[in-house]
Amino acid sequence: MDVEDVSDEEIVNALAVAQALGKSSETTNLETKYDDIAEGLKELDMDNYDNEDDGILILPPLI
């Protein structure tokens, strides 16, 4: 993937993950670390992350 092909939504998702992981290293309570990561992952809306009906073809069909 080229830098030019990155959408704003992908950048927002990547920043949300980075922020969640960064928070986990700042806390001392192990349970809080995992809660921060889980909360950050919820923000990504993974149910709608990779819809197959978006028309993007990653690999060409093998004939």
Buried (B, 14 or more C-beta within 10 A) or exposed (E): EEEEEEEEEEEEBEEBBEEBBEBBEEEEEEEEBEBBBEEBBEEBEEEEEEEEEEEEEEEEEEE
